[in-house]
């Protein structure tokens, strides 16, 4: 196995993280904060570590294959949160809380252990937003350029025809990253402008655009989006959260090439929009028919809040405009289901993803038909194409690992002394990279701060497993992988 290209890539990304700390240092210096030296020292340390790795790995054989790609994918997401946590630790947070916050940030989960956001240094608030924005583009590139090549979780359905693993893997990823990165930046800038026009300050607009387009959900206020309920910002957020859950490659074709037909032909956006509208309508119907006294003044108000929070949970953004865990037990069940659903493949969104839900549903229908008519051919189709057995098996393995990881994490959290609701929703929100859970402990109005350290580490590991699509991690942990 060639370790040099892996160390080189990690070194480059560590340097990029260090450079990204510089605006945070400048922000604190401009605000004359007493802790303004924290980011300056952290930036220097990160750039130094990354440069050392780059120097050690720059010479020698740089060729890569599937094994190197698997290991690089896993190590990047495990190592970078440790580097990113340096400013938090230098600010006085514990190692556990610092690593948890950075794993949550880079995986765009959005679960936090920090309170008092309104009084925090703007440099630290900006750093949290940068982590999620940085993680968002990393997730998109991983989902579009790396996982299809590794044939992980059925992602080979979205394999680029011009990709070639033989000696050109990293350069091809670089090309794809540049293509997608420009689209990601362009939409983020448009989102920031819309937030500003909707009533946010420039700082809030920029930071929230970063955490919206990355489907991350870190806010600069303890009330999250409830702080902006008197403005038009929730409407902007609803639209751009939905956009963040769409396939970014198709958005790139639309914005950079003017091609809308790929977006229309892809079945994922239609399923994605249909589920979001359906769940929102069910919540409104339940409120109008059952809830007394009413929580919302009108059905339109109910639909606005329901759609905002459903899209936020489906995409894994995790913003909260209202304490939806107080809307009744049936509504809480709907939000728990939405936690698992996710967005489209190739987006920054989390969860099972639309294509896996559709393929799994069609596979179940096909299997039931075979039970009654054993000799009938019932192929599973997706997007007018027959899904081959390898892809179907990959999807089924992913769904199985997803559910097993959720159940194991929930059991471990319960062993940490958490109540059933907190353990189940904490596991679901971590594995699905959503952010807020349900209930009074980790609900939309609370944080993960009060959880014991063991529970925070379990949630952090679940976040990494969910973001890495499970199979990548389990492959690296097998003995056969290290034996070649």
Secondary structure, 3 states (H helix, E strand, C coil): CCCHHHHHHHHHHHHHHHHHHHHHHHHHHHCCCCCCHHHHHHHHHHHHHHHHHHHHHCCCCCCCCHHHHHHHHHHHHHHHHHHHCHHHHHCCCCHHHHHHHHHHHHCCCCCCCCCCHHHCCHHHHHHHHHHHHHHHHHHHHHHHHHHHHHCCCCHHHHCCCCCCCCCCHHHHHHHHHHHHHHHHHHHHHHHHHHHHHCCCCHHHHHHHHHHHHCCCCCCCCCCHHHHHCCCCHHHHHHHHHHHHCCCHHHHHHHHHHCCCHHHHHCHHHHHHHHHHHHHHHHHHHHHHHCCCCCCCCCHHHHHHHHHHHHHHHHHCCCCCCCCHHHCCHHHHHHHHHHHHHCCCCCCCCCCCCHHHHHHHHHHHHHHHHHHHCCCCCCCCEECCEECCHHHHHHHHHHHHHHHHHHHHHHHHHHHCCCCHHHHHHHHHHHHCCCCCCCHHHHCCCCCCCCCCHHHHHHHHHHHHHHHCCCHHHHHHCCHHHHHC
